[in-house]
Amino acid sequence: MKSVASGPPSATSPTTFAKSARTRAACRTNVPVSVCGEVAGDPRYTGLLLGMGIAELSMAPSNLLLVKEQVRSIEADAADALVRAVLRQSDGAEIRRLVAEFNDRCRD
């Protein structure tokens, strides 16, 4: 399995998401892709990871309930739209704004 991101500091980097097109393609062709570490256990990034097609997240047990709650609040079409919007961005601040707006909508 391939590692997608190693931690939150780079999670909203445009470079990270330039790689996500390859990740999405791998997931769509049934190549197993998983994410482990801080990003996997951070509910702020759950929508992005699900939108990329990643279905296996490995995290500290203390994060499980928060991420599970976020997974249950996310609609697959909305997560996919988020990733498409993020892939069009070249600015980390804009990516963070899109992710924050997505998470706010999931809480409503």
Phi and psi in radians as a Rosetta constraint file:
Dihedral C 1 N 2 CA 2 C 2 CIRCULARHARMONIC -1.762 0.35
Dihedral N 2 CA 2 C 2 N 3 CIRCULARHARMONIC 2.537 0.35
Dihedral C 2 N 3 CA 3 C 3 CIRCULARHARMONIC -1.507 0.35
Dihedral N 3 CA 3 C 3 N 4 CIRCULARHARMONIC 2.288 0.35
Dihedral C 3 N 4 CA 4 C 4 CIRCULARHARMONIC -1.637 0.35
Dihedral N 4 CA 4 C 4 N 5 CIRCULARHARMONIC -0.801 0.35
Dihedral C 4 N 5 CA 5 C 5 CIRCULARHARMONIC -2.569 0.35
Dihedral N 5 CA 5 C 5 N 6 CIRCULARHARMONIC 2.589 0.35
Dihedral C 5 N 6 CA 6 C 6 CIRCULARHARMONIC -1.828 0.35
Dihedral N 6 CA 6 C 6 N 7 CIRCULARHARMONIC -0.175 0.35
Dihedral C 6 N 7 CA 7 C 7 CIRCULARHARMONIC 3.054 0.35
Dihedral N 7 CA 7 C 7 N 8 CIRCULARHARMONIC 2.827 0.35
Dihedral C 7 N 8 CA 8 C 8 CIRCULARHARMONIC -0.958 0.35
Dihedral N 8 CA 8 C 8 N 9 CIRCULARHARMONIC -0.582 0.35
Dihedral C 8 N 9 CA 9 C 9 CIRCULARHARMONIC -0.993 0.35
Dihedral N 9 CA 9 C 9 N 10 CIRCULARHARMONIC -0.558 0.35
Dihedral C 9 N 10 CA 10 C 10 CIRCULARHARMONIC -1.819 0.35
Dihedral N 10 CA 10 C 10 N 11 CIRCULARHARMONIC 0.042 0.35
Dihedral C 10 N 11 CA 11 C 11 CIRCULARHARMONIC -1.094 0.35
Dihedral N 11 CA 11 C 11 N 12 CIRCULARHARMONIC -0.518 0.35
Dihedral C 11 N 12 CA 12 C 12 CIRCULARHARMONIC -1.895 0.35
Dihedral N 12 CA 12 C 12 N 13 CIRCULARHARMONIC 0.321 0.35
Dihedral C 12 N 13 CA 13 C 13 CIRCULARHARMONIC -1.291 0.35
Dihedral N 13 CA 13 C 13 N 14 CIRCULARHARMONIC 2.371 0.35
Dihedral C 13 N 14 CA 14 C 14 CIRCULARHARMONIC -0.997 0.35
Dihedral N 14 CA 14 C 14 N 15 CIRCULARHARMONIC -0.560 0.35
Dihedral C 14 N 15 CA 15 C 15 CIRCULARHARMONIC -1.101 0.35
Dihedral N 15 CA 15 C 15 N 16 CIRCULARHARMONIC -0.714 0.35
Dihedral C 15 N 16 CA 16 C 16 CIRCULARHARMONIC -1.044 0.35
Dihedral N 16 CA 16 C 16 N 17 CIRCULARHARMONIC -0.742 0.35
Dihedral C 16 N 17 CA 17 C 17 CIRCULARHARMONIC -1.429 0.35
Dihedral N 17 CA 17 C 17 N 18 CIRCULARHARMONIC -0.284 0.35
Dihedral C 17 N 18 CA 18 C 18 CIRCULARHARMONIC -1.122 0.35
Dihedral N 18 CA 18 C 18 N 19 CIRCULARHARMONIC -0.563 0.35
Dihedral C 18 N 19 CA 19 C 19 CIRCULARHARMONIC -1.335 0.35
Dihedral N 19 CA 19 C 19 N 20 CIRCULARHARMONIC -0.335 0.35
Dihedral C 19 N 20 CA 20 C 20 CIRCULARHARMONIC -1.196 0.35
Dihedral N 20 CA 20 C 20 N 21 CIRCULARHARMONIC -0.422 0.35
Dihedral C 20 N 21 CA 21 C 21 CIRCULARHARMONIC -1.074 0.35
Dihedral N 21 CA 21 C 21 N 22 CIRCULARHARMONIC -0.715 0.35
Dihedral C 21 N 22 CA 22 C 22 CIRCULARHARMONIC -1.180 0.35
Dihedral N 22 CA 22 C 22 N 23 CIRCULARHARMONIC -0.665 0.35
Dihedral C 22 N 23 CA 23 C 23 CIRCULARHARMONIC -1.098 0.35
Dihedral N 23 CA 23 C 23 N 24 CIRCULARHARMONIC -0.794 0.35
Dihedral C 23 N 24 CA 24 C 24 CIRCULARHARMONIC -1.064 0.35
Dihedral N 24 CA 24 C 24 N 25 CIRCULARHARMONIC -0.744 0.35
Dihedral C 24 N 25 CA 25 C 25 CIRCULARHARMONIC -1.085 0.35
Dihedral N 25 CA 25 C 25 N 26 CIRCULARHARMONIC -0.731 0.35
Dihedral C 25 N 26 CA 26 C 26 CIRCULARHARMONIC -1.094 0.35
Dihedral N 26 CA 26 C 26 N 27 CIRCULARHARMONIC -0.780 0.35
Dihedral C 26 N 27 CA 27 C 27 CIRCULARHARMONIC -1.107 0.35
Dihedral N 27 CA 27 C 27 N 28 CIRCULARHARMONIC -0.679 0.35
Dihedral C 27 N 28 CA 28 C 28 CIRCULARHARMONIC -1.248 0.35
Dihedral N 28 CA 28 C 28 N 29 CIRCULARHARMONIC -0.325 0.35
Dihedral C 28 N 29 CA 29 C 29 CIRCULARHARMONIC -1.823 0.35
Dihedral N 29 CA 29 C 29 N 30 CIRCULARHARMONIC 0.366 0.35
Dihedral C 29 N 30 CA 30 C 30 CIRCULARHARMONIC 1.122 0.35
Dihedral N 30 CA 30 C 30 N 31 CIRCULARHARMONIC 0.437 0.35
Dihedral C 30 N 31 CA 31 C 31 CIRCULARHARMONIC -1.444 0.35
Dihedral N 31 CA 31 C 31 N 32 CIRCULARHARMONIC 2.126 0.35
Dihedral C 31 N 32 CA 32 C 32 CIRCULARHARMONIC -1.166 0.35
Dihedral N 32 CA 32 C 32 N 33 CIRCULARHARMONIC 2.213 0.35
Dihedral C 32 N 33 CA 33 C 33 CIRCULARHARMONIC -2.249 0.35
Dihedral N 33 CA 33 C 33 N 34 CIRCULARHARMONIC 2.254 0.35
Dihedral C 33 N 34 CA 34 C 34 CIRCULARHARMONIC -2.241 0.35
Dihedral N 34 CA 34 C 34 N 35 CIRCULARHARMONIC 2.817 0.35
Dihedral C 34 N 35 CA 35 C 35 CIRCULARHARMONIC -2.230 0.35
Dihedral N 35 CA 35 C 35 N 36 CIRCULARHARMONIC 2.324 0.35
Dihedral C 35 N 36 CA 36 C 36 CIRCULARHARMONIC -2.280 0.35
Dihedral N 36 CA 36 C 36 N 37 CIRCULARHARMONIC 2.731 0.35
Dihedral C 36 N 37 CA 37 C 37 CIRCULARHARMONIC 1.876 0.35
Dihedral N 37 CA 37 C 37 N 38 CIRCULARHARMONIC -2.753 0.35
Dihedral C 37 N 38 CA 38 C 38 CIRCULARHARMONIC -1.099 0.35
Dihedral N 38 CA 38 C 38 N 39 CIRCULARHARMONIC -0.714 0.35
Dihedral C 38 N 39 CA 39 C 39 CIRCULARHARMONIC -1.130 0.35
Dihedral N 39 CA 39 C 39 N 40 CIRCULARHARMONIC -0.740 0.35
Dihedral C 39 N 40 CA 40 C 40 CIRCULARHARMONIC -1.071 0.35
Dihedral N 40 CA 40 C 40 N 41 CIRCULARHARMONIC -0.603 0.35
Dihedral C 40 N 41 CA 41 C 41 CIRCULARHARMONIC -1.628 0.35
Dihedral N 41 CA 41 C 41 N 42 CIRCULARHARMONIC 0.104 0.35
Dihedral C 41 N 42 CA 42 C 42 CIRCULARHARMONIC -1.798 0.35
Dihedral N 42 CA 42 C 42 N 43 CIRCULARHARMONIC 1.923 0.35
Dihedral C 42 N 43 CA 43 C 43 CIRCULARHARMONIC -1.043 0.35
Dihedral N 43 CA 43 C 43 N 44 CIRCULARHARMONIC -0.317 0.35
Dihedral C 43 N 44 CA 44 C 44 CIRCULARHARMONIC -1.107 0.35
Dihedral N 44 CA 44 C 44 N 45 CIRCULARHARMONIC -0.467 0.35
Dihedral C 44 N 45 CA 45 C 45 CIRCULARHARMONIC -1.817 0.35
Dihedral N 45 CA 45 C 45 N 46 CIRCULARHARMONIC 0.028 0.35
Dihedral C 45 N 46 CA 46 C 46 CIRCULARHARMONIC -1.053 0.35
Dihedral N 46 CA 46 C 46 N 47 CIRCULARHARMONIC -0.759 0.35
Dihedral C 46 N 47 CA 47 C 47 CIRCULARHARMONIC -1.064 0.35
Dihedral N 47 CA 47 C 47 N 48 CIRCULARHARMONIC -0.733 0.35
Dihedral C 47 N 48 CA 48 C 48 CIRCULARHARMONIC -1.104 0.35
Dihedral N 48 CA 48 C 48 N 49 CIRCULARHARMONIC -0.797 0.35
Dihedral C 48 N 49 CA 49 C 49 CIRCULARHARMONIC -1.132 0.35
Dihedral N 49 CA 49 C 49 N 50 CIRCULARHARMONIC -0.756 0.35
Dihedral C 49 N 50 CA 50 C 50 CIRCULARHARMONIC -1.150 0.35
Dihedral N 50 CA 50 C 50 N 51 CIRCULARHARMONIC -0.686 0.35
Dihedral C 50 N 51 CA 51 C 51 CIRCULARHARMONIC -1.115 0.35
Dihedral N 51 CA 51 C 51 N 52 CIRCULARHARMONIC -0.499 0.35
Dihedral C 51 N 52 CA 52 C 52 CIRCULARHARMONIC -1.366 0.35
Dihedral N 52 CA 52 C 52 N 53 CIRCULARHARMONIC -0.175 0.35
Dihedral C 52 N 53 CA 53 C 53 CIRCULARHARMONIC 1.714 0.35
Dihedral N 53 CA 53 C 53 N 54 CIRCULARHARMONIC 0.106 0.35
Dihedral C 53 N 54 CA 54 C 54 CIRCULARHARMONIC -1.384 0.35
Dihedral N 54 CA 54 C 54 N 55 CIRCULARHARMONIC 2.154 0.35
Dihedral C 54 N 55 CA 55 C 55 CIRCULARHARMONIC -1.980 0.35
Dihedral N 55 CA 55 C 55 N 56 CIRCULARHARMONIC -0.061 0.35
Dihedral C 55 N 56 CA 56 C 56 CIRCULARHARMONIC -2.109 0.35
Dihedral N 56 CA 56 C 56 N 57 CIRCULARHARMONIC 2.022 0.35
Dihedral C 56 N 57 CA 57 C 57 CIRCULARHARMONIC -2.111 0.35
Dihedral N 57 CA 57 C 57 N 58 CIRCULARHARMONIC 2.342 0.35
Dihedral C 57 N 58 CA 58 C 58 CIRCULARHARMONIC -2.046 0.35
Dihedral N 58 CA 58 C 58 N 59 CIRCULARHARMONIC 2.200 0.35
Dihedral C 58 N 59 CA 59 C 59 CIRCULARHARMONIC -2.618 0.35
Dihedral N 59 CA 59 C 59 N 60 CIRCULARHARMONIC 2.989 0.35
Dihedral C 59 N 60 CA 60 C 60 CIRCULARHARMONIC -1.122 0.35
Dihedral N 60 CA 60 C 60 N 61 CIRCULARHARMONIC 2.471 0.35
Dihedral C 60 N 61 CA 61 C 61 CIRCULARHARMONIC -0.950 0.35
Dihedral N 61 CA 61 C 61 N 62 CIRCULARHARMONIC -0.522 0.35
Dihedral C 61 N 62 CA 62 C 62 CIRCULARHARMONIC -1.162 0.35
Dihedral N 62 CA 62 C 62 N 63 CIRCULARHARMONIC -0.294 0.35
Dihedral C 62 N 63 CA 63 C 63 CIRCULARHARMONIC -1.688 0.35
Dihedral N 63 CA 63 C 63 N 64 CIRCULARHARMONIC -0.189 0.35
Dihedral C 63 N 64 CA 64 C 64 CIRCULARHARMONIC -0.971 0.35
Dihedral N 64 CA 64 C 64 N 65 CIRCULARHARMONIC -0.849 0.35
Dihedral C 64 N 65 CA 65 C 65 CIRCULARHARMONIC -1.138 0.35
Dihedral N 65 CA 65 C 65 N 66 CIRCULARHARMONIC -0.695 0.35
Dihedral C 65 N 66 CA 66 C 66 CIRCULARHARMONIC -1.122 0.35
Dihedral N 66 CA 66 C 66 N 67 CIRCULARHARMONIC -0.767 0.35
Dihedral C 66 N 67 CA 67 C 67 CIRCULARHARMONIC -1.209 0.35
Dihedral N 67 CA 67 C 67 N 68 CIRCULARHARMONIC -0.688 0.35
Dihedral C 67 N 68 CA 68 C 68 CIRCULARHARMONIC -1.049 0.35
Dihedral N 68 CA 68 C 68 N 69 CIRCULARHARMONIC -0.755 0.35
Dihedral C 68 N 69 CA 69 C 69 CIRCULARHARMONIC -1.080 0.35
Dihedral N 69 CA 69 C 69 N 70 CIRCULARHARMONIC -0.730 0.35
Dihedral C 69 N 70 CA 70 C 70 CIRCULARHARMONIC -1.149 0.35
Dihedral N 70 CA 70 C 70 N 71 CIRCULARHARMONIC -0.752 0.35
Dihedral C 70 N 71 CA 71 C 71 CIRCULARHARMONIC -0.997 0.35
Dihedral N 71 CA 71 C 71 N 72 CIRCULARHARMONIC -0.761 0.35
Dihedral C 71 N 72 CA 72 C 72 CIRCULARHARMONIC -1.183 0.35
Dihedral N 72 CA 72 C 72 N 73 CIRCULARHARMONIC -0.356 0.35
Dihedral C 72 N 73 CA 73 C 73 CIRCULARHARMONIC -1.631 0.35
Dihedral N 73 CA 73 C 73 N 74 CIRCULARHARMONIC -0.073 0.35
Dihedral C 73 N 74 CA 74 C 74 CIRCULARHARMONIC -1.761 0.35
Dihedral N 74 CA 74 C 74 N 75 CIRCULARHARMONIC 2.307 0.35
Dihedral C 74 N 75 CA 75 C 75 CIRCULARHARMONIC -1.612 0.35
Dihedral N 75 CA 75 C 75 N 76 CIRCULARHARMONIC 2.372 0.35
Dihedral C 75 N 76 CA 76 C 76 CIRCULARHARMONIC -0.997 0.35
Dihedral N 76 CA 76 C 76 N 77 CIRCULARHARMONIC -0.737 0.35
Dihedral C 76 N 77 CA 77 C 77 CIRCULARHARMONIC -1.108 0.35
Dihedral N 77 CA 77 C 77 N 78 CIRCULARHARMONIC -0.668 0.35
Dihedral C 77 N 78 CA 78 C 78 CIRCULARHARMONIC -1.187 0.35
Dihedral N 78 CA 78 C 78 N 79 CIRCULARHARMONIC -0.696 0.35
Dihedral C 78 N 79 CA 79 C 79 CIRCULARHARMONIC -1.137 0.35
Dihedral N 79 CA 79 C 79 N 80 CIRCULARHARMONIC -0.698 0.35
Dihedral C 79 N 80 CA 80 C 80 CIRCULARHARMONIC -1.110 0.35
Dihedral N 80 CA 80 C 80 N 81 CIRCULARHARMONIC -0.741 0.35
Dihedral C 80 N 81 CA 81 C 81 CIRCULARHARMONIC -1.114 0.35
Dihedral N 81 CA 81 C 81 N 82 CIRCULARHARMONIC -0.650 0.35
Dihedral C 81 N 82 CA 82 C 82 CIRCULARHARMONIC -1.063 0.35
Dihedral N 82 CA 82 C 82 N 83 CIRCULARHARMONIC -0.822 0.35
Dihedral C 82 N 83 CA 83 C 83 CIRCULARHARMONIC -1.113 0.35
Dihedral N 83 CA 83 C 83 N 84 CIRCULARHARMONIC -0.727 0.35
Dihedral C 83 N 84 CA 84 C 84 CIRCULARHARMONIC -1.050 0.35
Dihedral N 84 CA 84 C 84 N 85 CIRCULARHARMONIC -0.722 0.35
Dihedral C 84 N 85 CA 85 C 85 CIRCULARHARMONIC -1.158 0.35
Dihedral N 85 CA 85 C 85 N 86 CIRCULARHARMONIC -0.728 0.35
Dihedral C 85 N 86 CA 86 C 86 CIRCULARHARMONIC -1.122 0.35
Dihedral N 86 CA 86 C 86 N 87 CIRCULARHARMONIC -0.680 0.35
Dihedral C 86 N 87 CA 87 C 87 CIRCULARHARMONIC -1.131 0.35
Dihedral N 87 CA 87 C 87 N 88 CIRCULARHARMONIC -0.368 0.35
Dihedral C 87 N 88 CA 88 C 88 CIRCULARHARMONIC -1.469 0.35
Dihedral N 88 CA 88 C 88 N 89 CIRCULARHARMONIC -0.094 0.35
Dihedral C 88 N 89 CA 89 C 89 CIRCULARHARMONIC -1.644 0.35
Dihedral N 89 CA 89 C 89 N 90 CIRCULARHARMONIC 2.634 0.35
Dihedral C 89 N 90 CA 90 C 90 CIRCULARHARMONIC -2.160 0.35
Dihedral N 90 CA 90 C 90 N 91 CIRCULARHARMONIC 0.129 0.35
Dihedral C 90 N 91 CA 91 C 91 CIRCULARHARMONIC -2.153 0.35
Dihedral N 91 CA 91 C 91 N 92 CIRCULARHARMONIC 2.147 0.35
Dihedral C 91 N 92 CA 92 C 92 CIRCULARHARMONIC -1.030 0.35
Dihedral N 92 CA 92 C 92 N 93 CIRCULARHARMONIC -0.643 0.35
Dihedral C 92 N 93 CA 93 C 93 CIRCULARHARMONIC -1.114 0.35
Dihedral N 93 CA 93 C 93 N 94 CIRCULARHARMONIC -0.680 0.35
Dihedral C 93 N 94 CA 94 C 94 CIRCULARHARMONIC -1.197 0.35
Dihedral N 94 CA 94 C 94 N 95 CIRCULARHARMONIC -0.652 0.35
Dihedral C 94 N 95 CA 95 C 95 CIRCULARHARMONIC -1.093 0.35
Dihedral N 95 CA 95 C 95 N 96 CIRCULARHARMONIC -0.782 0.35
Dihedral C 95 N 96 CA 96 C 96 CIRCULARHARMONIC -1.064 0.35
Dihedral N 96 CA 96 C 96 N 97 CIRCULARHARMONIC -0.679 0.35
Dihedral C 96 N 97 CA 97 C 97 CIRCULARHARMONIC -1.119 0.35
Dihedral N 97 CA 97 C 97 N 98 CIRCULARHARMONIC -0.786 0.35
Dihedral C 97 N 98 CA 98 C 98 CIRCULARHARMONIC -1.076 0.35
Dihedral N 98 CA 98 C 98 N 99 CIRCULARHARMONIC -0.746 0.35
Dihedral C 98 N 99 CA 99 C 99 CIRCULARHARMONIC -1.128 0.35
Dihedral N 99 CA 99 C 99 N 100 CIRCULARHARMONIC -0.763 0.35
Dihedral C 99 N 100 CA 100 C 100 CIRCULARHARMONIC -1.092 0.35
Dihedral N 100 CA 100 C 100 N 101 CIRCULARHARMONIC -0.759 0.35
Dihedral C 100 N 101 CA 101 C 101 CIRCULARHARMONIC -1.088 0.35
Dihedral N 101 CA 101 C 101 N 102 CIRCULARHARMONIC -0.743 0.35
Dihedral C 101 N 102 CA 102 C 102 CIRCULARHARMONIC -1.034 0.35
Dihedral N 102 CA 102 C 102 N 103 CIRCULARHARMONIC -0.829 0.35
Dihedral C 102 N 103 CA 103 C 103 CIRCULARHARMONIC -1.132 0.35
Dihedral N 103 CA 103 C 103 N 104 CIRCULARHARMONIC -0.632 0.35
Dihedral C 103 N 104 CA 104 C 104 CIRCULARHARMONIC -1.098 0.35
Dihedral N 104 CA 104 C 104 N 105 CIRCULARHARMONIC -0.732 0.35
Dihedral C 104 N 105 CA 105 C 105 CIRCULARHARMONIC -1.151 0.35
Dihedral N 105 CA 105 C 105 N 106 CIRCULARHARMONIC -0.614 0.35
Dihedral C 105 N 106 CA 106 C 106 CIRCULARHARMONIC -1.165 0.35
Dihedral N 106 CA 106 C 106 N 107 CIRCULARHARMONIC -0.504 0.35
Dihedral C 106 N 107 CA 107 C 107 CIRCULARHARMONIC -1.385 0.35
Dihedral N 107 CA 107 C 107 N 108 CIRCULARHARMONIC -0.363 0.35
